[in-house]
Amino acid sequence: MPTRMTSETVTFTQPFQIEENAAFLPPGAYVVDTEEELVDDISFPVWRRIATVMCIIRAGATEHVAIDPEVLRAALAYDGTGRPPGPLGF
């Protein structure tokens, strides 16, 4: 089954968390990769998300941490408004 990878850079202006009870990450730019696969059962092209990972550099080592896209959206919304993101965020 064909797959594709897309990358985007997200920027946080203040410390943030991507998991409840996890350490805060520093502000900055982070690369987010999303892997998708082509669904063959439909007459037009449809891509289904397989995984979304955020690249985090800590102490000189790069980690690829799986992240729920909704949690990422909530963290970015909180970063932009300074208000808690509601039921999706922490």
C-alpha positions in Angstrom: 0.0 0.0 0.0 1.5 3.4 -1.0 2.4 5.7 1.8 3.4 9.4 2.0 5.2 11.5 4.5 4.5 15.2 5.1 6.4 17.5 7.4 5.6 20.9 8.9 7.3 23.1 11.4 5.3 24.4 14.4 6.5 27.1 16.6 5.8 27.5 20.3 6.4 30.9 22.0 6.2 29.6 25.6 7.0 26.3 27.4 4.5 23.5 26.6 3.6 19.9 27.3 2.6 17.2 24.8 1.6 14.6 27.4 -0.1 15.0 30.7 2.4 14.9 33.6 5.3 15.1 31.1 8.1 17.6 31.5 7.6 21.0 29.9 9.5 21.5 26.6 11.2 24.8 25.8 9.7 27.3 23.3 11.0 27.1 19.7 10.4 25.5 16.4 9.6 21.8 16.2 9.3 19.5 13.1 6.1 17.4 13.0 6.0 14.4 10.5 2.8 12.7 9.5 2.8 9.4 7.7 -0.3 8.4 5.7 -1.3 5.4 3.6 -3.5 5.3 0.5 -6.9 3.7 1.0 -7.5 1.4 -2.0 -11.2 0.5 -1.5 -12.6 3.9 -2.7 -12.9 5.1 -6.3 -11.0 8.4 -5.5 -7.8 8.9 -3.6 -8.1 9.0 0.2 -5.2 9.1 2.6 -5.5 7.7 6.2 -3.1 8.9 8.9 -0.9 6.2 10.3 1.3 8.2 12.6 2.2 11.7 13.7 5.6 12.3 15.4 7.3 15.4 16.8 11.1 15.7 16.6 12.4 16.9 19.9 16.1 17.6 20.5 17.2 17.1 24.2 20.8 17.2 25.4 22.0 16.9 21.8 19.9 13.8 21.0 16.9 13.8 18.6 13.8 12.0 19.8 10.8 11.2 17.6 7.8 11.3 20.0 4.4 10.1 18.8 1.7 12.7 19.3 -2.0 12.9 18.8 -2.7 15.7 16.2 -5.6 16.9 18.4 -3.3 17.3 21.4 -0.8 19.2 19.2 -3.6 21.5 17.9 -4.7 22.2 21.5 -1.2 22.9 22.7 -0.7 25.4 19.8 -4.1 27.0 20.5 -3.1 27.4 24.2 0.3 28.9 23.1 -1.4 31.5 20.9 -4.1 32.6 23.4 -2.7 32.0 26.8 -6.0 30.3 27.8 -6.4 26.6 28.6 -7.4 24.7 25.5 -10.5 22.9 27.0 -11.3 19.2 27.0 -8.5 18.2 24.5 -5.6 19.8 26.3 -3.9 19.4 29.6 
